[in-house]
């Protein structure tokens, strides 16, 4: 009876969420604003761009079903002050600047419910201020284990393919159709079949942007994919493709290995037009991650060539951050990041730079943070450098830090308070 009652609650919450999503999300410029307030919320993501280690290729592998109900509650509060100059102060005499002060609070509750030995339902929803004083569904899906041969997962959730933390061009499930304004949640059906030291992943998915009606997915709006993983001792390899009738067919391969104390990775992608089958574009990268002094210093570097023009990808939201689009600039791109961990007060000294050679612009983010317990204090200075476009032009990295004053430089002072609790019964 208890399980049936909780399952009914999940179904009701799902219906509430669908009604809330009936309104389209609007123009991409409204969905992904590039104002100073968004930079305040991006404080946490600055740290994410310098990972402790390169994540596993598939961080959504089937989990063992539990025999207890898991209730998880997380909370977070972000506040920031961001003064921004119209030009970088040290090479321009104009000291005029504007500032913005803001705060945001999120609470998230999730229920992990095993209905049988082989069937599990998971639901998470959140409450956010000041964005919207209503509950919204973040994830709602079921998992089914068919005799440890095939693992099924279907519902509302996100998955990620690929390795690069700078340029997610092989994360094919995050593709966004060009010239589309409705960019909504993803509805996914996935079957995972373990085979030896690897396995297959069959994928059917759609999201707002593909769908005419975001609340009613149609089969002819789905994209279909297949990924194969081979986890050998010397190298871990992924390969696969994604098909959608309105997009080029994309094939990718990625590999990573460890040589001594250095982790290196490389990825390649071919996009073939469905119009004639001959128009193909190639993209590829090569990167490394190196730890020094027992993890107190981490360096990450990557060179990326993007053969596709005007490609846009989807970056799923975290607990505290809004969803965001990722622009990949055509031609050669370079990225470098570091993080220093002195070993006291949770201090991190970090920096990141992204550079697009064709547009001759860069996105530089140096900063420092301390995290004594569940609270993080941070100072960062995100800035755009290089060739300046005319105000309002969004063709290079100056778009990352623009507002009504078109300023390319700011200082962010932030405080982030967050935590998580788990209960089983």
SVG drawing of the C-alpha trace seen along z (x, -y; Angstrom):
<svg xmlns="http://www.w3.org/2000/svg" viewBox="-2 -57 57 70">
<polyline fill="none" stroke="black" stroke-width="0.4" points="0.0,0.0 2.8,-2.4 4.5,-1.8 1.3,-2.2 0.6,-5.5 4.1,-6.9 3.8,-5.8 0.5,-7.7 2.2,-10.8 4.9,-10.5 2.2,-10.3 0.3,-13.3 3.6,-15.4 4.3,-14.4 0.9,-15.6 1.4,-18.9 4.8,-19.3 3.3,-18.7 0.7,-21.4 3.4,-23.8 5.3,-23.0 2.5,-23.7 3.8,-27.3 6.7,-27.4 10.0,-28.5 10.3,-31.3 13.2,-32.7 16.7,-31.3 17.9,-34.7 15.3,-34.8 15.9,-31.3 19.6,-31.8 20.2,-35.4 23.7,-36.7 23.5,-39.4 25.5,-40.0 23.0,-38.2 23.6,-35.0 27.3,-35.4 26.6,-35.4 24.8,-32.1 27.7,-30.7 30.1,-31.0 29.7,-27.3 30.1,-26.3 33.5,-28.0 34.8,-25.4 33.1,-22.6 35.1,-23.6 38.3,-22.5 37.4,-18.9 39.2,-16.9 39.5,-14.2 38.0,-13.5 34.6,-11.9 33.8,-8.4 32.6,-8.2 29.2,-6.9 28.1,-8.3 24.6,-6.9 25.3,-3.2 22.6,-1.0 22.6,-0.9 21.8,1.9 18.2,1.7 17.8,1.1 15.4,2.8 14.8,-0.5 13.0,-3.7 15.6,-6.5 14.5,-10.1 17.1,-12.7 16.9,-16.5 19.3,-19.1 19.4,-22.8 21.4,-25.7 21.7,-29.5 23.8,-31.7 24.4,-35.4 26.7,-37.6 27.9,-41.1 29.3,-41.9 30.8,-45.2 31.6,-45.3 33.7,-47.7 33.0,-48.7 36.6,-47.8 39.4,-46.0 40.7,-48.7 44.4,-48.1 44.5,-49.0 41.7,-51.5 41.4,-54.8 37.6,-54.6 36.7,-53.5 33.0,-53.7 31.3,-50.6 27.9,-49.3 27.1,-46.6 24.5,-44.1 23.5,-42.4 21.5,-39.2 20.6,-36.1 19.0,-32.8 17.7,-29.9 16.9,-26.3 15.6,-23.3 15.4,-19.8 13.6,-16.7 14.0,-13.3 12.3,-9.9 14.0,-6.7 11.3,-4.0 11.9,-0.3 8.5,1.2 9.7,4.8 13.1,6.6 13.5,5.5 11.6,2.3 12.5,-1.1 10.9,-4.6 12.8,-7.8 11.4,-11.3 13.0,-14.6 11.4,-18.0 12.6,-21.4 11.4,-24.7 13.3,-27.9 13.3,-31.6 13.0,-34.1 12.6,-32.4 9.2,-30.8 7.4,-30.1 6.2,-26.7 7.4,-23.1 8.8,-21.7 9.7,-18.2 13.4,-17.8 13.5,-14.0 10.9,-11.3 11.8,-7.9 11.7,-4.1 14.4,-1.5 13.8,2.2 16.3,5.0 15.5,7.9 17.4,10.8 20.6,8.8 20.7,9.1 19.0,5.8 18.6,2.7 15.8,0.3 15.5,-3.3 12.7,-5.6 11.3,-8.9 12.3,-12.5 16.1,-12.8 19.4,-13.7 22.4,-11.7 25.8,-12.6 28.2,-11.1 31.8,-12.1 34.9,-13.1 35.7,-16.8 34.8,-19.2 35.5,-22.2 33.9,-21.4 31.0,-18.8 30.9,-18.1 30.5,-14.3 27.7,-14.6 25.2,-13.8 22.1,-13.6 22.6,-17.3 22.2,-18.4 19.9,-21.4 18.2,-21.9 19.3,-25.2 16.8,-28.0 14.6,-26.5 13.2,-28.4 11.6,-25.8 14.4,-24.2 12.8,-22.0 13.3,-18.8 14.4,-15.5 12.3,-12.4 14.4,-9.3 14.1,-5.6 17.3,-3.7 18.3,0.0 21.7,1.0 23.1,4.4 26.3,5.4 28.6,7.5 31.9,8.8 34.2,5.9 31.8,3.4 28.3,3.1 25.7,1.5 23.4,-1.5 20.3,-1.9 18.7,-5.3 15.4,-6.9 14.9,-10.5 13.2,-13.8 13.0,-17.2 11.5,-20.6 13.0,-21.9 12.3,-18.7 8.7,-18.5 5.8,-20.6 4.1,-20.1 6.6,-19.8 3.9,-18.1 3.1,-15.4 6.1,-13.7 5.5,-12.0 7.5,-9.0 8.3,-10.9 10.0,-13.6 12.3,-11.2 16.1,-10.9 17.7,-7.5 21.2,-6.6 23.5,-3.7 26.7,-3.7 29.2,-0.9 31.7,-0.9 34.8,1.2 36.6,0.9 40.0,2.5 42.8,2.3 45.0,0.1 42.3,-2.1 38.6,-2.9 36.8,-3.4 33.3,-4.7 31.8,-4.8 28.3,-5.5 25.9,-7.6 22.7,-9.7 20.0,-10.1 17.2,-12.6 15.4,-13.4 16.0,-17.2 19.7,-17.0 22.8,-15.6 23.7,-12.1 26.6,-12.2 29.1,-9.4 31.7,-9.7 34.5,-7.8 36.3,-8.7 39.2,-7.1 41.1,-7.8 44.1,-6.1 46.6,-6.7 50.4,-7.0 52.3,-7.2 50.6,-9.9 49.0,-11.6 45.6,-10.9 45.1,-11.6 42.0,-11.5 41.0,-12.1 37.6,-12.3 36.5,-12.5 33.1,-13.2 31.8,-13.1 28.5,-14.9 26.9,-13.8 24.2,-15.9 21.0,-14.0 20.3,-16.3 22.8,-14.7 24.8,-12.3 28.1,-13.8 28.3,-17.0 30.4,-15.9 32.1,-17.8 34.9,-16.5 35.6,-17.6 38.2,-16.3 40.1,-17.0 43.2,-16.0 43.5,-16.7 45.3,-15.7 45.0,-15.9 48.0,-15.8 48.2,-15.8 51.2,-17.0 52.3,-17.0 49.8,-14.3 46.8,-16.1 47.6,-19.6 48.0,-20.9 45.9,-19.7 46.5,-20.9 44.1,-20.3 44.7,-21.2 42.9,-20.6 43.0,-21.5 39.8,-21.2 38.9,-21.6 35.3,-22.2 34.4,-21.5 30.7,-22.3 29.5,-25.9 27.1,-27.3 26.7,-24.2 24.8,-24.6 24.7,-22.1 22.8,-21.7 24.3,-21.8 21.9,-20.3 21.3,-22.3 22.8,-21.5 21.0,-21.8 21.5,-25.6 22.2,-26.6 19.9,-27.2 20.2,-25.2 22.5,-26.8 23.4,-26.5 27.0,-26.0 28.2,-27.5 31.1,-25.8 33.0,-28.1 34.1,-26.9 37.8,-26.2 40.6,-25.6 40.0,-26.2 42.3,-25.9 41.6,-25.5 43.7,-25.4 42.7,-25.2 44.4,-24.7 43.5,-24.3 45.7,-24.6 44.6,-23.0 46.9,-24.3 45.2,-21.8 43.6,-24.1 40.1,-25.6 39.1,-23.8 41.0,-26.5 41.1,-26.3 43.0,-28.7 41.8,-28.2 42.0,-29.6 40.6,-28.8 41.0,-30.2 39.1,-29.3 40.4,-30.7 38.8,-30.6 41.5,-31.2 39.1,-32.1 37.3,-34.8 40.5,-35.8 38.8,-36.1 39.3,-34.5 37.3,-33.8 39.5,-34.1 38.4,-33.2 40.9,-33.4 39.6,-33.1 40.0,-31.8 37.6,-30.0 37.5,-28.7 35.1,-26.1 35.5,-25.5 32.3,-23.4 29.1,-23.6 29.7,-27.3 31.9,-28.5 33.3,-32.1 34.7,-33.0 36.2,-35.8 36.5,-35.5 37.1,-37.8 35.5,-36.5 36.6,-38.6 36.5,-38.6 39.8,-39.4 40.9,-39.7 39.3,-41.2 36.3,-43.3 33.1,-43.1 30.6,-45.9 28.2,-46.2 25.4,-43.6 27.4,-41.3 27.5,-37.8 29.9,-36.0 32.7,-35.5 33.5,-35.2 32.4,-38.8 28.9,-37.4 29.6,-35.5 29.7,-38.7 27.5,-41.3 24.6,-43.2 22.9,-46.5 26.2,-48.2 28.1,-45.6 30.8,-45.2 33.4,-42.5 34.9,-42.5 33.6,-42.0 34.5,-40.9 32.2,-38.4 32.1,-38.2 30.0,-35.2 28.8,-33.1 27.4,-29.6 25.7,-27.6 24.6,-24.1 24.1,-20.7 22.4,-17.3 20.6,-14.8 19.7,-11.2 17.1,-9.1 16.1,-5.5 13.0,-3.7"/>
</svg>
